[in-house]
Amino acid sequence: MAAAGPAAAAAGAGEKKKRKSSKKKERKTLTAKGKRAAVLAVLADVEVNGAAAATAAAAGAQAATPPREQQQQQQQQQQHHHQPQAAGATAAPAEDPAATANLGRAWSKADIGMLARLAEDRAFLLATIPQHPAEGELDWELISRHFGRYSRGGVAVRQQYYAVQRLVKAARHEGKKGRSYVDLVRQALERLPGRRGTVYEIQAVLKRDFSSSLDKYRDKGRLRWKAAVGEVLRDHGALFEQVGKTPTGKIVWQLSVTAAAGQQ
C-alpha cells in the first residue's frame, strides 16, 4: 500500500502536467504567419467569386428587366428590412450571453479568415449577417455580436480588423490612399539613372517623391513601405529583373525587358 501512494501521486502529477500543456496549446495566439495565410486564402476566394459575379451580371444584363410592380415590391421589402435594423444596431446585447461568449479568447485562423471575408465581400456579409445594411460603413456592433465578442462600438473586433486590414494591404502590395507599391517601385526605377538601381536607391526615390503614399507604421521593427519594396521586386518577376550587383554586393534591379517594351 505504501508503494502505491508515490505511484499514484506521480501519475496524478503527470496527468496534471498534460492538462496544463493542453490548455496552454488552446490559448496559443495565432501567429502573424497564420493570419497572413488565412487572409491570402480569403482574398483568393473573394477574387474568384467576384469574377463569377461579374460574369453573371454581364449575362443578366441581357435579360428583360423585371416588371415595374415587382421593382416596387422589392423596394418596399428593402425599406421594411432596413428600418428595424437601425434600432437593433444600438440595442444592448446583455440579454444574449452568446454576444459576449468569446470575449478575451484568442482569435483562431478560421475567425481571422471569416473577419477578412466579411469586410471584403459585402454579398457574403449580407448572407452571413442579414440585418447588416446593404450599403455604407461596416456596423461593428453587429459584426462583433456575430463573433461573440460584443463591446460598445464593436471596438475589440474593429481593432482586430485593423490588423487584418494591414495584412490585406500587404498581400495586395497596397500603400496609402490605395496606391500600388508595384506602380511606385516602377516609377522610382524610371527616375533612376539608366532606369536601374538597388533597393536602397529605389527607397530613396520613393521617400523623396512619393512620401505621402507610403505606409509609415512599423512591422516587426521595420517600416512597412521599406519592406514592401523588397517584396514587390521578389514577387513580380515578370516586371522586375536582376541585372547584376554593385561592388559592395547589393543587387541591381531594372524593369524587365517585357515590361519595358510594353511601356513603349
FIPA-778771 format. One line per 2 residues: number of its first residue (from 0); for each residue x negated, y, z of N, C-alpha, C. Coordinates in Angstrom, 1 decimal, padded with zeros to 4 digits. Each point is the difference from the previous one (the first is absolute). Layout:
// residues N
NUM = X:Y:Z:X:Y:Z:X:Y:Z ~ ...
END
This chain:
// residues 264
0 = -000.8:-001.2:000.0:000.8:001.2:000.0:-000.9:001.3:000.0 ~ -001.1:-000.1:000.7:-000.9:001.2:000.1:-000.6:000.3:-001.3
2 = -000.3:-001.1:-000.9:-000.6:000.3:-001.3:001.0:000.6:-001.0 ~ 001.3:-000.3:000.3:001.1:000.4:-000.9:000.2:001.5:000.1
4 = -000.3:000.6:001.2:000.1:001.4:000.2:-000.8:000.9:-000.9 ~ -001.4:-000.2:000.0:-000.8:000.8:-000.9:000.3:-000.2:-001.5
6 = 000.4:-001.3:-000.3:000.3:-000.3:-001.4:001.3:000.8:-000.5 ~ 001.0:000.0:000.9:001.2:000.7:-000.3:-000.3:001.5:000.0
8 = -000.8:000.5:000.9:-000.4:001.4:000.0:-000.7:000.4:-001.3 ~ -000.9:-000.8:-000.5:-000.8:000.2:-001.2:001.0:000.0:-001.2
10 = 000.9:-000.9:000.0:001.0:-000.1:-001.1:000.9:001.2:000.0 ~ 000.4:000.5:001.2:000.8:001.2:000.0:-000.7:001.2:-000.4
12 = -001.3:000.1:000.3:-000.8:001.2:-000.4:-000.2:000.0:-001.5 ~ -000.2:-001.2:-000.6:-000.1:-000.1:-001.4:001.2:000.4:-000.8
14 = 001.2:-000.4:000.6:001.3:000.3:-000.6:000.2:001.5:000.1 ~ -000.4:000.6:001.1:000.2:001.5:000.2:-000.9:000.7:-001.0
16 = -001.2:-000.5:-000.2:-000.9:000.7:-000.9:000.6:000.0:-001.5 ~ 000.6:-001.2:-000.3:000.6:-000.1:-001.4:001.1:001.0:-000.1
18 = 000.8:000.1:001.0:001.2:001.0:-000.1:-000.5:001.4:-000.1 ~ -001.1:000.4:000.7:-000.6:001.3:-000.1:-000.5:000.2:-001.4
20 = -000.7:-001.0:-000.6:-000.6:000.1:-001.3:001.1:000.2:-001.0 ~ 001.1:-000.8:000.2:001.2:000.1:-001.0:000.6:001.4:000.1
22 = 000.2:000.5:001.2:000.6:001.3:000.1:-000.9:001.1:-000.6 ~ -001.3:-000.2:000.2:-001.0:001.0:-000.6:000.1:000.0:-001.5
24 = 000.2:-001.2:-000.6:000.1:000.0:-001.5:001.3:000.6:-000.5 ~ 001.1:-000.1:000.8:001.2:000.6:-000.4:000.0:001.5:000.1
26 = -000.9:000.5:000.9:000.0:001.5:000.2:-001.1:000.6:-000.9 ~ -000.7:-000.8:-000.8:-001.1:000.5:-000.8:000.6:001.0:-001.1
28 = -000.6:001.2:000.0:000.5:001.0:-000.9:-000.4:-000.3:-001.5 ~ 000.8:000.3:-000.9:-000.2:-000.3:-001.4:-001.2:000.9:-000.4
30 = -001.0:-000.5:-000.7:-001.1:000.7:-000.5:000.3:000.9:-001.2 ~ -000.9:001.0:-000.2:000.2:000.8:-001.2:000.0:-000.8:-001.3
32 = -000.8:-001.0:000.0:-000.1:-000.9:-001.2:001.3:-000.7:-000.2 ~ 000.7:-000.5:001.1:001.3:-000.6:-000.1:001.1:000.9:-000.5
34 = -000.1:001.3:000.6:001.0:001.0:-000.4:-000.2:000.3:-001.5 ~ -001.2:000.1:-000.5:-000.3:000.4:-001.4:000.6:-001.1:-000.9
36 = -000.3:-001.3:000.4:000.5:-001.1:-000.8:001.5:000.0:-000.1 ~ 000.7:000.3:001.1:001.5:000.0:000.0:000.5:001.2:-000.9
38 = -000.7:001.1:000.1:000.4:001.2:-000.8:-000.2:-000.3:-001.5 ~ -001.1:-000.5:-000.3:-000.3:-000.3:-001.4:001.0:-001.0:-000.6
40 = 000.4:-001.0:000.7:001.0:-001.0:-000.4:001.3:000.7:-000.3 ~ 000.4:000.9:000.9:001.3:000.7:-000.1:-000.1:000.9:-001.3
42 = -001.1:000.8:-000.2:-000.1:000.9:-001.1:000.1:-000.8:-001.3 ~ -000.6:-001.1:-000.1:000.0:-000.8:-001.2:001.5:-000.5:-000.3
44 = 000.7:-000.4:001.1:001.4:-000.4:-000.1:000.9:001.1:-000.5 ~ -000.3:001.2:000.6:000.8:001.2:-000.3:-000.2:000.4:-001.5
46 = -001.2:-000.1:-000.4:-000.3:000.4:-001.4:000.7:-001.0:-001.0 ~ 000.0:-001.3:000.3:000.7:-001.0:-000.8:001.5:000.3:000.0
48 = 000.6:000.2:001.2:001.4:000.3:000.1:000.4:001.3:-000.8 ~ -000.9:001.0:000.2:000.2:001.3:-000.7:000.1:-000.2:-001.5
50 = -001.0:-000.8:-000.5:000.0:-000.2:-001.5:001.3:-000.8:-000.4 ~ 000.4:-000.9:000.8:001.2:-000.8:-000.4:001.2:000.9:000.1
52 = 000.1:000.9:001.0:001.1:000.9:000.1:000.0:001.0:-001.2 ~ -001.1:000.5:-000.4:-000.1:000.9:-001.2:000.5:-000.7:-001.2
54 = -000.4:-001.3:-000.2:000.5:-000.7:-001.2:001.5:-000.2:000.1 ~ 000.5:-000.3:001.1:001.5:-000.2:000.2:000.7:001.3:-000.3
56 = -000.6:001.1:000.5:000.7:001.3:-000.2:000.0:000.4:-001.4 ~ -001.1:-000.3:-000.7:000.0:000.3:-001.5:001.0:-000.8:-000.7
58 = 000.2:-001.3:000.4:001.0:-000.8:-000.7:001.4:000.5:000.4 ~ 000.2:000.4:001.2:001.3:000.4:000.5:000.4:001.3:-000.7
60 = -001.0:000.8:-000.4:000.4:001.3:-000.6:000.7:-000.1:-001.3 ~ -000.1:-001.2:-000.6:000.7:-000.2:-001.3:001.4:-000.5:000.2
62 = 000.3:-000.4:001.2:001.4:-000.5:000.3:000.9:001.2:000.2 ~ 001.3:-000.3:-000.1:001.0:001.1:000.1:000.0:000.5:001.4
64 = 000.3:001.3:000.2:000.1:000.6:001.3:001.3:-000.4:000.6 ~ 000.0:-000.1:001.4:001.3:-000.5:000.7:001.1:001.1:-000.2
66 = 001.2:-000.5:000.0:001.1:001.0:-000.1:000.0:001.0:001.1 ~ 000.6:001.2:-000.3:-000.1:001.1:000.9:000.6:-000.3:001.4
68 = 001.1:-000.8:000.0:000.6:-000.4:001.3:-000.9:-000.8:000.8 ~ -000.8:-000.9:-000.6:-000.9:-000.8:000.7:-001.1:000.8:000.6
70 = -000.5:001.0:-000.8:-001.0:000.9:000.5:000.5:000.8:001.3 ~ 001.2:000.5:-000.1:000.6:000.7:001.2:000.1:-000.9:001.2
72 = 000.4:-001.3:-000.2:000.1:-000.9:001.1:-001.4:-000.2:000.6 ~ -001.0:-000.2:-000.8:-001.4:-000.2:000.5:-000.5:001.2:000.8
74 = 000.3:001.2:-000.5:-000.4:001.2:000.7:000.7:000.1:001.4 ~ 001.3:-000.3:000.1:000.7:000.0:001.2:-000.5:-001.0:001.0
76 = -000.4:-001.2:-000.5:-000.6:-001.0:000.9:-001.3:000.4:000.5 ~ -000.8:000.7:-000.8:-001.3:000.5:000.5:000.1:001.0:001.0
78 = 001.0:001.0:-000.2:000.2:001.0:001.0:000.5:-000.6:001.3 ~ 000.9:-001.0:-000.1:000.5:-000.6:001.2:-001.1:-000.8:000.7
80 = -000.9:-000.5:-000.7:-001.1:-000.8:000.5:-001.0:000.9:000.8 ~ -000.2:001.2:-000.5:-001.1:000.9:000.6:000.6:000.8:001.2
82 = 001.3:000.3:000.0:000.5:000.8:001.1:-000.2:-000.6:001.4 ~ 000.3:-001.2:000.3:-000.3:-000.5:001.3:-001.4:-000.2:000.3
84 = -000.8:-000.2:-001.0:-001.5:-000.2:000.2:-000.7:001.1:000.7 ~ 000.4:001.2:-000.4:-000.7:001.2:000.6:000.2:000.0:001.5
86 = 001.2:-000.3:000.5:000.3:-000.1:001.4:-000.7:-001.1:000.7 ~ 000.0:-001.2:-000.7:-000.6:-001.2:000.5:-001.5:000.2:000.2
88 = -000.7:000.8:-000.8:-001.4:000.1:000.0:-000.5:000.6:001.3 ~ 000.9:000.8:000.7:-000.4:000.7:001.2:000.5:-000.7:001.2
90 = 000.8:-001.1:-000.2:000.5:-000.7:001.2:-001.1:-000.7:000.8 ~ 000.2:000.0:001.3:-001.0:-000.6:000.9:000.1:-001.6:-000.1
92 = -001.1:-000.6:-000.1:000.0:-001.5:-000.2:-000.1:-000.8:001.3 ~ 000.3:000.7:001.1:-000.2:-000.6:001.3:000.9:-001.2:000.2
94 = 001.2:000.0:-000.7:000.9:-001.1:000.2:-000.4:-001.3:-000.8 ~ -001.0:000.2:-000.9:-000.5:-001.1:-000.8:-001.4:-000.4:000.4
96 = -000.2:-001.0:000.8:-001.4:-000.4:000.4:-000.9:-000.3:-001.1 ~ 000.6:-000.5:-001.1:-000.8:-000.4:-001.2:-000.8:001.2:-000.5
98 = 000.6:001.2:000.2:-000.6:001.2:-000.6:-001.4:000.3:000.6 ~ -000.3:-000.5:001.2:-001.3:000.3:000.6:-000.7:-001.3:000.4
100 = 000.4:-001.1:-000.5:-000.5:-001.3:000.4:-001.5:-000.2:-000.3 ~ -000.5:000.7:-001.0:-001.4:-000.2:-000.4:-000.9:001.2:000.4
102 = 000.5:000.9:000.7:-000.8:001.1:000.5:-001.3:-000.5:000.8 ~ -001.1:000.5:-000.4:-001.2:-000.4:000.7:-000.7:-001.2:-000.5
104 = 000.6:-000.7:-000.9:-000.6:-001.2:-000.6:-000.8:000.4:-001.3 ~ -001.0:-000.8:-000.2:-000.9:000.2:-001.2:000.8:-000.2:-001.3
106 = -000.4:000.7:-001.0:000.6:-000.2:-001.3:-000.6:-001.2:-000.7 ~ 000.9:-000.8:-000.6:-000.4:-001.2:-000.8:-000.3:000.4:-001.4
108 = -000.6:-000.8:-000.7:-000.3:000.2:-001.5:001.3:000.1:-000.7 ~ 001.0:-000.8:000.4:001.3:000.0:-000.7:000.7:001.3:000.3
110 = -000.1:000.6:001.2:000.6:001.2:000.3:-000.6:001.2:-000.7 ~ -001.3:000.0:-000.2:-000.7:001.0:-000.7:000.4:000.0:-001.5
112 = 000.1:-001.2:-000.5:000.4:-000.1:-001.4:001.5:000.5:-000.2 ~ 000.8:-000.4:001.0:001.4:000.5:-000.1:000.1:001.5:000.1
114 = -000.8:000.6:000.9:000.0:001.5:000.2:-000.4:000.7:-001.3 ~ -001.1:-000.6:-000.6:-000.5:000.6:-001.3:001.1:-000.1:-001.1
116 = 000.6:-001.1:-000.1:001.0:-000.2:-001.0:001.3:000.9:000.2 ~ 000.4:000.1:001.3:001.1:000.9:000.3:-000.2:001.4:-000.4
118 = -001.3:000.5:000.2:-000.4:001.3:-000.3:-000.2:000.3:-001.5 ~ -000.4:-001.1:-000.7:-000.4:000.2:-001.4:001.1:-000.4:-001.0
120 = 001.0:-000.8:000.4:001.0:-000.5:-000.9:001.4:000.3:000.6 ~ 000.6:001.1:-000.5:001.3:000.5:000.5:001.1:-001.0:-000.2
122 = 000.0:-000.7:-001.1:001.0:-001.0:-000.2:-000.1:-001.1:001.0 ~ -001.2:-000.5:000.4:-000.2:-001.0:001.0:000.5:000.6:001.4
124 = -000.4:001.2:000.2:000.4:000.7:001.3:001.5:000.0:000.1 ~ 000.8:000.3:-001.0:001.4:000.1:000.1:000.6:-001.4:000.1
126 = -000.6:-001.0:-000.6:000.5:-001.3:000.1:-000.3:-000.6:001.4 ~ -001.1:000.4:000.6:-000.3:-000.5:001.4:000.7:000.8:001.1
128 = 000.1:001.3:-000.2:000.7:000.9:001.0:001.1:000.8:-000.7 ~ 001.1:-000.6:-000.3:001.1:000.6:-000.8:000.4:001.3:000.5
130 = -000.1:000.3:001.3:000.5:001.3:000.5:-001.0:001.2:-000.3 ~ -001.2:-000.4:-000.5:-001.0:001.1:-000.3:000.5:000.8:-001.2
132 = -000.2:001.4:000.0:000.3:000.8:-001.1:-000.6:-000.4:-001.3 ~ 000.7:000.1:-001.1:-000.6:-000.5:-001.3:-001.0:001.0:-000.5
134 = 000.0:001.3:000.4:-000.9:000.9:-000.4:-000.6:000.8:001.2 ~ -001.0:000.8:-000.3:-000.5:000.9:001.1:-001.2:-000.7:000.8
136 = -000.3:000.5:001.1:-001.1:-000.5:000.8:000.4:-001.3:000.7 ~ -001.1:-000.7:000.4:000.3:-001.2:000.8:000.5:000.3:001.3
138 = 001.0:-000.8:000.5:000.6:000.1:001.3:-000.8:-000.9:000.9 ~ -000.9:000.5:000.8:-000.9:-000.8:000.8:000.7:-000.6:001.2
140 = 001.1:000.6:000.5:000.7:-000.7:001.1:000.7:-001.3:-000.5 ~ 000.6:000.1:-001.2:000.6:-001.2:-000.5:-001.1:-001.1:-000.3
142 = -001.1:000.4:-000.6:-001.0:-000.9:-000.3:-000.6:-000.6:001.3 ~ -000.2:000.8:001.0:-000.6:-000.5:001.3:000.9:-001.0:000.6
144 = 001.4:000.2:-000.1:000.9:-001.0:000.6:-000.1:-001.3:-000.8 ~ -000.2:000.0:-001.3:-000.1:-001.2:-000.7:-001.2:-000.8:000.5
146 = -001.1:000.6:000.4:-001.1:-000.7:000.5:000.0:-000.3:001.5 ~ 001.1:000.4:000.7:000.1:-000.2:001.4:-001.0:000.9:000.8
148 = -000.3:001.2:-000.6:-001.0:000.9:000.6:000.6:001.4:000.1 ~ 001.2:000.1:000.4:000.7:001.3:000.0:-000.7:000.9:001.0
150 = -000.1:001.3:-000.5:-000.4:001.1:000.9:000.7:001.3:-000.6 ~ 000.2:001.0:000.8:000.6:001.2:-000.6:-000.8:000.5:-001.1
152 = 000.6:000.2:-001.2:-000.7:000.4:-001.1:-000.8:-001.1:-000.7 ~ 000.1:-001.2:000.5:-000.8:-001.1:-000.6:-001.5:000.3:000.0
154 = -000.5:000.6:001.1:-001.4:000.5:000.0:-001.0:-001.2:-000.1 ~ 000.3:-001.0:000.7:-001.0:-001.1:000.0:-000.2:-000.7:-001.4
156 = 001.2:-000.2:-000.6:-000.1:-000.6:-001.3:-000.5:000.9:-001.1 ~ 000.3:001.3:000.2:-000.4:001.0:-000.9:-001.6:000.1:000.0
158 = -000.5:000.0:001.2:-001.5:000.0:000.1:-000.6:-001.2:-000.6 ~ 000.6:-001.2:000.1:-000.5:-001.2:-000.6:000.0:000.2:-001.6
160 = 001.1:000.6:-000.4:000.2:000.3:-001.5:-001.1:000.9:-000.5 ~ -000.4:001.0:000.8:-001.1:000.8:-000.5:-001.3:-000.7:-000.2
162 = -000.3:-001.0:000.8:-001.1:-000.9:-000.2:000.1:-000.8:-001.2 ~ 001.2:-000.6:-000.2:000.3:-000.7:-001.2:-000.1:000.8:-001.3
164 = 000.5:001.3:000.2:000.0:000.9:-001.2:-001.4:000.2:-000.4 ~ -001.0:000.1:000.9:-001.4:000.2:-000.4:-000.5:-001.2:-000.7
166 = 000.4:-001.2:000.4:-000.4:-001.2:-000.7:000.6:000.0:-001.4 ~ 001.3:000.4:-000.1:000.6:000.1:-001.3:-000.8:000.9:-001.0
168 = -000.3:001.2:000.6:-000.8:001.0:-000.8:-001.3:-000.6:-000.4 ~ -000.7:-000.6:001.0:-001.3:-000.6:-000.3:000.1:-001.1:-001.1
170 = 001.0:-000.8:000.1:000.2:-001.1:-001.0:000.2:000.6:-001.4 ~ 000.6:001.2:-000.1:000.3:000.6:-001.3:-001.1:001.0:-000.4
172 = -001.0:000.1:000.9:-001.1:001.0:-000.3:000.6:001.4:-000.1 ~ 000.9:000.3:000.9:000.7:001.3:000.0:-000.5:001.0:001.0
174 = -000.2:001.2:-000.4:-000.5:001.1:000.9:001.2:000.8:000.5 ~ -000.4:001.2:000.4:001.1:001.0:000.5:000.8:000.5:-001.2
176 = 001.2:000.3:000.3:000.9:000.6:-001.0:000.2:-000.9:-001.2 ~ -000.1:-001.3:000.2:000.2:-001.0:-001.0:-001.1:-000.1:-001.1
178 = -001.1:000.7:000.3:-001.1:000.0:-001.0:-000.7:-001.4:000.0 ~ -000.3:-000.5:-001.2:-000.7:-001.3:-000.1:-001.5:000.1:000.1
180 = -000.6:-000.8:000.9:-001.5:000.1:000.1:-000.6:-000.6:-001.2 ~ 000.7:-000.8:-000.8:-000.6:-000.5:-001.3:-000.2:001.2:-000.9
182 = 001.0:000.9:-000.1:-000.1:001.2:-000.9:-001.0:000.9:000.6 ~ -000.1:000.2:001.3:-000.9:000.9:000.6:-001.4:-000.4:-000.3
184 = -000.3:-001.3:000.2:-001.4:-000.5:-000.3:-000.3:000.2:-001.5 ~ 000.9:-000.3:-000.8:-000.2:000.2:-001.5:-000.3:001.5:-000.3
186 = 000.7:000.9:000.6:-000.2:001.4:-000.2:-001.4:000.4:000.5 ~ -000.3:-000.5:001.2:-001.3:000.3:000.6:-001.2:-000.4:-000.9
188 = 000.1:-001.2:-000.6:-001.0:-000.5:-000.9:-000.2:000.9:-001.2 ~ 001.2:000.4:-000.5:-000.1:000.9:-001.2:-000.6:001.3:000.3
190 = -000.1:000.4:001.2:-000.7:001.3:000.4:-001.4:-000.1:000.3 ~ -000.5:-001.3:000.1:-001.4:-000.2:000.3:-000.9:000.0:-001.2
192 = -001.3:000.4:000.1:-000.8:000.0:-001.2:-000.1:-001.4:-000.6 ~ 000.2:-000.1:-001.3:000.0:-001.3:-000.7:001.2:-000.8:000.3
194 = 001.0:000.5:000.7:001.2:-000.7:000.4:-000.3:-001.3:000.7 ~ -001.0:000.1:000.9:-000.4:-001.2:000.8:-000.6:000.5:001.3
196 = 000.1:-000.9:001.0:-000.5:000.4:001.3:000.2:-001.1:001.1 ~ -000.6:000.2:001.1:000.1:-000.9:001.1:001.3:000.3:000.8
198 = 000.3:-000.9:000.9:001.2:000.2:000.9:-000.2:001.4:000.7 ~ -001.2:000.3:000.5:-000.2:001.2:000.8:000.2:001.2:-000.9
200 = -000.4:000.0:-001.2:000.2:001.1:-000.9:001.4:000.2:-000.4 ~ 000.7:-001.1:-000.2:001.5:000.1:-000.2:000.7:000.6:001.2
202 = -000.4:-000.5:001.2:000.6:000.6:001.2:-000.2:001.5:000.1 ~ -001.2:000.4:-000.4:-000.3:001.4:000.1:000.9:000.9:-000.9
204 = 000.2:-000.5:-001.2:000.9:000.7:-001.0:001.4:000.0:000.6 ~ 000.5:-001.1:000.5:001.3:000.0:000.6:000.2:000.9:001.1
206 = -001.0:000.1:000.9:000.1:000.9:001.2:000.0:001.4:-000.5 ~ -000.8:000.3:-001.1:-000.1:001.4:-000.5:001.2:000.4:-000.8
208 = 000.6:-000.8:-000.8:001.0:000.4:-001.0:001.4:-000.5:000.4 ~ 000.1:-001.1:000.8:001.3:-000.6:000.2:000.3:-000.2:001.5
210 = -000.5:000.9:000.8:000.1:-000.2:001.5:001.5:-000.2:000.5 ~ 000.9:000.8:-000.6:001.4:000.0:000.4:000.7:-001.3:-000.3
212 = -000.6:-000.9:-000.8:000.6:-001.2:-000.4:-000.5:-001.2:000.8 ~ -001.0:000.2:000.9:-000.7:-001.0:000.7:000.6:-000.3:001.4
214 = 000.1:-001.3:000.3:000.5:-000.3:001.4:-001.2:000.2:001.0 ~ 000.3:000.8:001.0:-001.1:000.3:001.0:000.0:-000.9:001.2
216 = 001.0:-000.9:000.1:000.0:-000.8:001.2:-001.1:-001.1:-000.1 ~ -000.4:-000.6:001.2:-001.1:-001.0:000.0:000.6:-001.4:000.2
218 = -000.6:-000.9:-000.7:000.4:-001.4:000.0:-001.3:-000.8:000.4 ~ 000.0:-000.6:001.2:-001.2:-000.6:000.6:-001.2:000.9:000.0
220 = 000.3:001.2:000.4:-001.1:001.0:000.1:-000.5:000.7:-001.3 ~ 000.6:-000.4:-001.1:-000.4:000.6:-001.3:001.2:000.8:-000.6
222 = -000.3:001.1:-000.6:001.0:000.8:-000.7:000.7:-000.8:-001.1 ~ 001.3:000.0:000.0:000.7:-000.9:-000.9:-000.3:000.3:-001.5
224 = -000.2:001.3:-000.3:-000.2:000.4:-001.4:-001.4:-000.5:-000.5 ~ -000.9:000.0:000.9:-001.4:-000.5:-000.4:000.1:-001.5:-000.2
226 = 000.7:-000.7:000.8:000.1:-001.5:-000.2:000.7:-000.3:-001.3 ~ 001.0:000.9:-000.3:000.8:-000.3:-001.2:-000.8:000.1:-001.3
228 = -001.1:000.8:000.0:-000.8:000.1:-001.2:-000.6:-001.3:-000.4 ~ -000.7:-000.7:001.0:-000.6:-001.3:-000.2:001.0:-001.0:-000.4
230 = 001.2:000.0:000.7:001.1:-001.0:-000.3:000.4:000.2:-001.5 ~ 000.2:001.2:-000.5:000.5:000.2:-001.3:-001.1:-000.5:-001.0
232 = -001.2:000.3:000.2:-001.1:-000.4:-000.9:-000.1:-001.5:-000.1 ~ 000.2:-000.7:001.1:-000.1:-001.4:000.1:001.3:-000.7:-000.6
234 = 001.1:000.6:000.3:001.3:-000.7:-000.4:000.4:000.2:-001.4 ~ -000.6:001.0:-000.7:000.5:000.4:-001.4:-001.2:-000.2:-000.9
236 = -000.4:-001.2:-000.2:-001.1:-000.3:-000.9:000.3:000.3:-001.5 ~ 001.3:000.1:-000.4:000.3:000.4:-001.3:-000.2:001.5:-000.3
238 = -000.1:000.8:001.1:-000.1:001.4:-000.1:-001.4:000.5:000.3 ~ -000.7:-000.7:000.9:-001.3:000.5:000.5:-001.0:-001.1:-000.1
240 = -001.2:000.3:-000.4:-001.1:-001.0:-000.1:-001.3:000.5:000.5 ~ -000.8:-001.0:000.5:-001.4:000.4:000.5:-000.9:000.1:-001.2
242 = -000.9:001.0:000.0:-000.9:000.2:-001.1:-001.5:000.1:000.5 ~ -000.2:-000.5:001.2:-001.4:000.0:000.5:000.0:000.5:001.5
244 = -001.3:000.3:000.4:-000.2:000.4:001.4:-000.9:001.2:000.0 ~ 000.1:000.8:001.1:-001.0:001.1:000.2:-001.3:-000.6:000.5
246 = -001.1:000.8:000.0:-001.2:-000.4:000.6:000.1:-000.5:001.5 ~ 001.0:000.5:000.7:000.2:-000.4:001.4:001.0:-001.2:000.1
248 = 000.4:-000.5:-001.2:000.9:-001.2:000.1:001.5:000.2:000.0 ~ 000.4:001.2:-000.2:001.4:000.3:000.0:000.6:-000.3:-001.4
250 = 001.2:-000.6:000.0:000.6:-000.4:-001.3:000.5:001.2:-000.7 ~ -000.2:000.1:-001.3:000.5:001.1:-000.8:001.2:-000.5:-000.8
252 = 001.1:000.8:000.1:001.3:-000.4:-000.7:000.3:000.9:-001.1 ~ 000.8:-000.5:-001.0:000.5:000.9:-001.0:001.4:-000.6:-000.5
254 = 000.7:000.7:-000.8:001.2:-000.5:-000.5:-000.3:-001.1:-001.0 ~ 000.7:-001.1:000.0:-000.2:-001.1:-000.9:000.1:000.5:-001.4
256 = -000.6:-000.8:-000.9:000.0:000.4:-001.5:001.5:000.0:-000.4 ~ 000.8:-000.9:000.4:001.4:-000.1:-000.4:000.7:001.2:000.5
258 = -000.2:000.3:001.3:000.8:001.2:000.6:-000.5:001.3:-000.7 ~ -001.3:000.1:-000.2:-000.5:001.3:-000.7:000.6:000.1:-001.4
260 = 000.1:-001.1:-000.7:000.5:000.1:-001.4:001.4:000.3:000.0 ~ 000.8:-000.5:001.0:001.4:000.3:000.1:000.3:001.5:000.2
262 = -000.9:000.8:000.6:000.2:001.4:000.2:-000.3:000.8:-001.2 ~ -000.7:-000.5:-000.9:-000.5:000.8:-001.2:001.2:000.1:-001.0
END
